[in-house]
Amino acid sequence: MNLQSHTTTGEPATRHEAPHDLALLLLLSATAGATDAIGFLGLHGLFTAHITGNIVVLTSHLVAGGEAGLGQLLAVPMFMAVAALARLLGLALDRRRQSAHAFLVIQFVFLLAFLLLSLPLGESYGMNAPWAVAAGMCGVAAMAVQTVLVQTSLPGVASTSVLTTNVGRFTIAAVEATAGPMEKRAEARGKVASTFPQIFGFIVGCAAGGVLEWQVGLSALLLPILLSFLALIWFVRRAG
């Protein structure tokens, strides 16, 4: 499977971004959206994929004199630490197919741990309950691994877990595709096509995860676990 498309100069070829592992991008985006929504609803406002959100929540509570959750406090350093370790692993494997395969397996394991650690929580627990914090950090770790996977094994594509940047990129590209210089409209249309699947997948994942969490609580994490497993199976079959 061709994980990245290059021009003869070695730079990512924008015109090949749209068909660039479309199924994998949809699955990963939906996984991130579902995990983020379920974590936010089930773990007292903890964002697993949206690190910016954790910083906003944390600083707002601190400035207003409120109680800052331990999960929000640990989310950023946990994300950075896991991302750094994942990158070191990727460098050690030194082959994009091997590292991408390993990242998908590790993400699946972290999501499974997220669910298993959530099971003892029951229906009522504090935001700083040890099991809740540990579960949340597994969710953050899973999203950190996914971020490294996309940025290192799928270079040139839009993020699967950062909706703000993607929406901005999509909007700018949509305007350029219709009102920009004629010679650059094809490139802009490529950016639109390469960004829309991530936006669509994330929103669908958020919606499905939110509905399931409302119905069954943190057991809804079975959804991102299933999506992550499907992404792994799809990748293995394509790579084989």
Disulfide bonds with the S-S distance in Angstrom:
none
